[in-house]
Amino acid sequence: PPPDRRGHQRKGGLRLERNEAGGVSVVAERVPPSVNNMDVLNEYFARFGPVSALQINQNRHEAIVTFARMEHAEEALRWPVLNDPSIGLRPWRAKAGQRAPNEAPALE
């Protein structure tokens, strides 16, 4: 695919976006209910760097993970989540009018 003109080429051509606080969010998709919880995901993603926010959506089998630093999010994107290739991980994207996940720890 042609290089992304707006930024650096990313895995799959996807680009990470910083939020107002400089943090970067990624979305885990197709997360099995048994592991889609704060304890499991926080422990897993914290190995890449400090997690500033974690939002779980059980109904959509998704979790939004916000890292304090861009490079930690980039590193997380390089590995299968919890060694499970069926779990997707992609950069979080702001949709029109949607606010970025905030830095405050989200309540489940």
mmCIF file of the C-alpha atoms, coordinates in Angstrom:
data_MODEL
# 
_entry.id   MODEL 
# 
loop_
_atom_site.group_PDB 
_atom_site.id 
_atom_site.type_symbol 
_atom_site.label_atom_id 
_atom_site.label_alt_id 
_atom_site.label_comp_id 
_atom_site.label_asym_id 
_atom_site.label_entity_id 
_atom_site.label_seq_id 
_atom_site.pdbx_PDB_ins_code 
_atom_site.Cartn_x 
_atom_site.Cartn_y 
_atom_site.Cartn_z 
_atom_site.occupancy 
_atom_site.B_iso_or_equiv 
_atom_site.pdbx_formal_charge 
_atom_site.auth_seq_id 
_atom_site.auth_comp_id 
_atom_site.auth_asym_id 
_atom_site.auth_atom_id 
_atom_site.pdbx_PDB_model_num 
ATOM 1   C CA . PRO A 1 1   ? 0.000   0.000   0.000  1.00 0.00 ? 1   PRO A CA 1 
ATOM 2   C CA . PRO A 1 2   ? 1.175   3.574   -0.556 1.00 0.00 ? 2   PRO A CA 1 
ATOM 3   C CA . PRO A 1 3   ? 2.716   5.291   2.458  1.00 0.00 ? 3   PRO A CA 1 
ATOM 4   C CA . ASP A 1 4   ? 0.383   7.250   4.679  1.00 0.00 ? 4   ASP A CA 1 
ATOM 5   C CA . ARG A 1 5   ? 1.071   10.883  3.801  1.00 0.00 ? 5   ARG A CA 1 
ATOM 6   C CA . ARG A 1 6   ? -0.269  12.207  7.105  1.00 0.00 ? 6   ARG A CA 1 
ATOM 7   C CA . GLY A 1 7   ? 2.247   10.383  9.268  1.00 0.00 ? 7   GLY A CA 1 
ATOM 8   C CA . HIS A 1 8   ? 4.558   7.452   9.586  1.00 0.00 ? 8   HIS A CA 1 
ATOM 9   C CA . GLN A 1 9   ? 3.619   4.129   8.050  1.00 0.00 ? 9   GLN A CA 1 
ATOM 10  C CA . ARG A 1 10  ? 2.064   1.889   10.690 1.00 0.00 ? 10  ARG A CA 1 
ATOM 11  C CA . LYS A 1 11  ? 1.196   -1.781  10.792 1.00 0.00 ? 11  LYS A CA 1 
ATOM 12  C CA . GLY A 1 12  ? -1.640  -2.132  8.318  1.00 0.00 ? 12  GLY A CA 1 
ATOM 13  C CA . GLY A 1 13  ? -1.287  1.535   7.431  1.00 0.00 ? 13  GLY A CA 1 
ATOM 14  C CA . LEU A 1 14  ? -3.016  2.543   10.673 1.00 0.00 ? 14  LEU A CA 1 
ATOM 15  C CA . ARG A 1 15  ? -1.910  5.652   12.486 1.00 0.00 ? 15  ARG A CA 1 
ATOM 16  C CA . LEU A 1 16  ? -1.969  6.302   16.222 1.00 0.00 ? 16  LEU A CA 1 
ATOM 17  C CA . GLU A 1 17  ? -3.509  9.564   17.418 1.00 0.00 ? 17  GLU A CA 1 
ATOM 18  C CA . ARG A 1 18  ? -2.536  11.436  20.563 1.00 0.00 ? 18  ARG A CA 1 
ATOM 19  C CA . ASN A 1 19  ? -5.271  12.739  22.846 1.00 0.00 ? 19  ASN A CA 1 
ATOM 20  C CA . GLU A 1 20  ? -5.177  16.171  24.500 1.00 0.00 ? 20  GLU A CA 1 
ATOM 21  C CA . ALA A 1 21  ? -2.989  14.877  27.320 1.00 0.00 ? 21  ALA A CA 1 
ATOM 22  C CA . GLY A 1 22  ? -0.513  13.303  24.904 1.00 0.00 ? 22  GLY A CA 1 
ATOM 23  C CA . GLY A 1 23  ? -1.690  9.774   25.643 1.00 0.00 ? 23  GLY A CA 1 
ATOM 24  C CA . VAL A 1 24  ? -2.481  7.232   22.940 1.00 0.00 ? 24  VAL A CA 1 
ATOM 25  C CA . SER A 1 25  ? -5.370  4.768   22.891 1.00 0.00 ? 25  SER A CA 1 
ATOM 26  C CA . VAL A 1 26  ? -5.720  1.383   21.237 1.00 0.00 ? 26  VAL A CA 1 
ATOM 27  C CA . VAL A 1 27  ? -8.847  -0.750  20.905 1.00 0.00 ? 27  VAL A CA 1 
ATOM 28  C CA . ALA A 1 28  ? -8.850  -4.479  21.603 1.00 0.00 ? 28  ALA A CA 1 
ATOM 29  C CA . GLU A 1 29  ? -11.577 -6.193  19.570 1.00 0.00 ? 29  GLU A CA 1 
ATOM 30  C CA . ARG A 1 30  ? -13.239 -9.624  19.813 1.00 0.00 ? 30  ARG A CA 1 
ATOM 31  C CA . VAL A 1 31  ? -12.060 -9.991  23.413 1.00 0.00 ? 31  VAL A CA 1 
ATOM 32  C CA . PRO A 1 32  ? -13.458 -13.181 25.000 1.00 0.00 ? 32  PRO A CA 1 
ATOM 33  C CA . PRO A 1 33  ? -15.694 -12.349 27.996 1.00 0.00 ? 33  PRO A CA 1 
ATOM 34  C CA . SER A 1 34  ? -13.494 -14.463 30.277 1.00 0.00 ? 34  SER A CA 1 
ATOM 35  C CA . VAL A 1 35  ? -10.562 -12.074 29.859 1.00 0.00 ? 35  VAL A CA 1 
ATOM 36  C CA . ASN A 1 36  ? -12.402 -8.802  29.119 1.00 0.00 ? 36  ASN A CA 1 
ATOM 37  C CA . ASN A 1 37  ? -11.968 -7.379  32.604 1.00 0.00 ? 37  ASN A CA 1 
ATOM 38  C CA . MET A 1 38  ? -9.855  -4.745  34.325 1.00 0.00 ? 38  MET A CA 1 
ATOM 39  C CA . ASP A 1 39  ? -7.554  -7.159  36.159 1.00 0.00 ? 39  ASP A CA 1 
ATOM 40  C CA . VAL A 1 40  ? -6.531  -9.296  33.191 1.00 0.00 ? 40  VAL A CA 1 
ATOM 41  C CA . LEU A 1 41  ? -6.196  -6.496  30.653 1.00 0.00 ? 41  LEU A CA 1 
ATOM 42  C CA . ASN A 1 42  ? -4.478  -4.053  32.993 1.00 0.00 ? 42  ASN A CA 1 
ATOM 43  C CA . GLU A 1 43  ? -1.894  -6.664  33.945 1.00 0.00 ? 43  GLU A CA 1 
ATOM 44  C CA . TYR A 1 44  ? -1.281  -7.598  30.302 1.00 0.00 ? 44  TYR A CA 1 
ATOM 45  C CA . PHE A 1 45  ? -1.023  -4.102  28.818 1.00 0.00 ? 45  PHE A CA 1 
ATOM 46  C CA . ALA A 1 46  ? 1.005   -2.701  31.737 1.00 0.00 ? 46  ALA A CA 1 
ATOM 47  C CA . ARG A 1 47  ? 3.957   -4.808  30.565 1.00 0.00 ? 47  ARG A CA 1 
ATOM 48  C CA . PHE A 1 48  ? 4.316   -2.423  27.609 1.00 0.00 ? 48  PHE A CA 1 
ATOM 49  C CA . GLY A 1 49  ? 4.166   0.734   29.730 1.00 0.00 ? 49  GLY A CA 1 
ATOM 50  C CA . PRO A 1 50  ? 1.980   2.675   32.163 1.00 0.00 ? 50  PRO A CA 1 
ATOM 51  C CA . VAL A 1 51  ? -1.736  2.424   31.334 1.00 0.00 ? 51  VAL A CA 1 
ATOM 52  C CA . SER A 1 52  ? -3.466  5.730   32.106 1.00 0.00 ? 52  SER A CA 1 
ATOM 53  C CA . ALA A 1 53  ? -7.024  4.567   31.336 1.00 0.00 ? 53  ALA A CA 1 
ATOM 54  C CA . LEU A 1 54  ? -8.872  1.346   30.588 1.00 0.00 ? 54  LEU A CA 1 
ATOM 55  C CA . GLN A 1 55  ? -12.474 1.207   29.403 1.00 0.00 ? 55  GLN A CA 1 
ATOM 56  C CA . ILE A 1 56  ? -14.249 -2.115  29.014 1.00 0.00 ? 56  ILE A CA 1 
ATOM 57  C CA . ASN A 1 57  ? -17.264 -2.662  26.775 1.00 0.00 ? 57  ASN A CA 1 
ATOM 58  C CA . GLN A 1 58  ? -18.620 -6.133  27.500 1.00 0.00 ? 58  GLN A CA 1 
ATOM 59  C CA . ASN A 1 59  ? -21.498 -5.852  25.017 1.00 0.00 ? 59  ASN A CA 1 
ATOM 60  C CA . ARG A 1 60  ? -19.190 -5.134  22.080 1.00 0.00 ? 60  ARG A CA 1 
ATOM 61  C CA . HIS A 1 61  ? -16.386 -7.414  23.335 1.00 0.00 ? 61  HIS A CA 1 
ATOM 62  C CA . GLU A 1 62  ? -14.023 -4.456  23.222 1.00 0.00 ? 62  GLU A CA 1 
ATOM 63  C CA . ALA A 1 63  ? -11.639 -2.650  25.517 1.00 0.00 ? 63  ALA A CA 1 
ATOM 64  C CA . ILE A 1 64  ? -10.082 0.787   25.006 1.00 0.00 ? 64  ILE A CA 1 
ATOM 65  C CA . VAL A 1 65  ? -6.593  0.969   26.477 1.00 0.00 ? 65  VAL A CA 1 
ATOM 66  C CA . THR A 1 66  ? -4.906  4.359   26.865 1.00 0.00 ? 66  THR A CA 1 
ATOM 67  C CA . PHE A 1 67  ? -1.132  4.460   27.238 1.00 0.00 ? 67  PHE A CA 1 
ATOM 68  C CA . ALA A 1 68  ? 0.676   7.529   28.541 1.00 0.00 ? 68  ALA A CA 1 
ATOM 69  C CA . ARG A 1 69  ? 3.275   7.295   25.759 1.00 0.00 ? 69  ARG A CA 1 
ATOM 70  C CA . MET A 1 70  ? 3.068   6.716   22.004 1.00 0.00 ? 70  MET A CA 1 
ATOM 71  C CA . GLU A 1 71  ? 5.936   4.196   21.926 1.00 0.00 ? 71  GLU A CA 1 
ATOM 72  C CA . HIS A 1 72  ? 4.220   1.948   24.462 1.00 0.00 ? 72  HIS A CA 1 
ATOM 73  C CA . ALA A 1 73  ? 1.092   1.804   22.320 1.00 0.00 ? 73  ALA A CA 1 
ATOM 74  C CA . GLU A 1 74  ? 3.231   1.050   19.268 1.00 0.00 ? 74  GLU A CA 1 
ATOM 75  C CA . GLU A 1 75  ? 4.924   -1.822  21.075 1.00 0.00 ? 75  GLU A CA 1 
ATOM 76  C CA . ALA A 1 76  ? 1.583   -3.278  22.215 1.00 0.00 ? 76  ALA A CA 1 
ATOM 77  C CA . LEU A 1 77  ? 0.348   -3.284  18.602 1.00 0.00 ? 77  LEU A CA 1 
ATOM 78  C CA . ARG A 1 78  ? 3.212   -5.573  17.599 1.00 0.00 ? 78  ARG A CA 1 
ATOM 79  C CA . TRP A 1 79  ? 2.084   -8.545  19.688 1.00 0.00 ? 79  TRP A CA 1 
ATOM 80  C CA . PRO A 1 80  ? -1.028  -10.740 19.816 1.00 0.00 ? 80  PRO A CA 1 
ATOM 81  C CA . VAL A 1 81  ? -3.126  -9.720  22.830 1.00 0.00 ? 81  VAL A CA 1 
ATOM 82  C CA . LEU A 1 82  ? -2.757  -12.328 25.595 1.00 0.00 ? 82  LEU A CA 1 
ATOM 83  C CA . ASN A 1 83  ? -1.101  -14.567 22.967 1.00 0.00 ? 83  ASN A CA 1 
ATOM 84  C CA . ASP A 1 84  ? -4.534  -14.933 21.305 1.00 0.00 ? 84  ASP A CA 1 
ATOM 85  C CA . PRO A 1 85  ? -4.357  -14.071 17.578 1.00 0.00 ? 85  PRO A CA 1 
ATOM 86  C CA . SER A 1 86  ? -8.167  -13.940 17.369 1.00 0.00 ? 86  SER A CA 1 
ATOM 87  C CA . ILE A 1 87  ? -8.191  -10.776 19.512 1.00 0.00 ? 87  ILE A CA 1 
ATOM 88  C CA . GLY A 1 88  ? -7.792  -7.709  17.329 1.00 0.00 ? 88  GLY A CA 1 
ATOM 89  C CA . LEU A 1 89  ? -5.836  -4.613  18.333 1.00 0.00 ? 89  LEU A CA 1 
ATOM 90  C CA . ARG A 1 90  ? -5.990  -1.362  16.404 1.00 0.00 ? 90  ARG A CA 1 
ATOM 91  C CA . PRO A 1 91  ? -5.343  2.331   16.977 1.00 0.00 ? 91  PRO A CA 1 
ATOM 92  C CA . TRP A 1 92  ? -8.311  4.124   18.521 1.00 0.00 ? 92  TRP A CA 1 
ATOM 93  C CA . ARG A 1 93  ? -9.871  6.596   16.126 1.00 0.00 ? 93  ARG A CA 1 
ATOM 94  C CA . ALA A 1 94  ? -11.830 9.703   17.023 1.00 0.00 ? 94  ALA A CA 1 
ATOM 95  C CA . LYS A 1 95  ? -15.123 9.691   15.169 1.00 0.00 ? 95  LYS A CA 1 
ATOM 96  C CA . ALA A 1 96  ? -16.717 13.005  14.263 1.00 0.00 ? 96  ALA A CA 1 
ATOM 97  C CA . GLY A 1 97  ? -17.709 14.810  17.418 1.00 0.00 ? 97  GLY A CA 1 
ATOM 98  C CA . GLN A 1 98  ? -16.488 12.023  19.693 1.00 0.00 ? 98  GLN A CA 1 
ATOM 99  C CA . ARG A 1 99  ? -14.201 12.891  22.583 1.00 0.00 ? 99  ARG A CA 1 
ATOM 100 C CA . ALA A 1 100 ? -11.019 10.949  23.161 1.00 0.00 ? 100 ALA A CA 1 
ATOM 101 C CA . PRO A 1 101 ? -11.051 8.529   26.092 1.00 0.00 ? 101 PRO A CA 1 
ATOM 102 C CA . ASN A 1 102 ? -10.150 10.680  29.073 1.00 0.00 ? 102 ASN A CA 1 
ATOM 103 C CA . GLU A 1 103 ? -7.151  10.220  31.303 1.00 0.00 ? 103 GLU A CA 1 
ATOM 104 C CA . ALA A 1 104 ? -9.203  9.601   34.424 1.00 0.00 ? 104 ALA A CA 1 
ATOM 105 C CA . PRO A 1 105 ? -9.571  5.891   35.186 1.00 0.00 ? 105 PRO A CA 1 
ATOM 106 C CA . ALA A 1 106 ? -12.917 4.876   33.742 1.00 0.00 ? 106 ALA A CA 1 
ATOM 107 C CA . LEU A 1 107 ? -15.444 3.079   35.881 1.00 0.00 ? 107 LEU A CA 1 
ATOM 108 C CA . GLU A 1 108 ? -16.743 -0.210  34.569 1.00 0.00 ? 108 GLU A CA 1 
# 
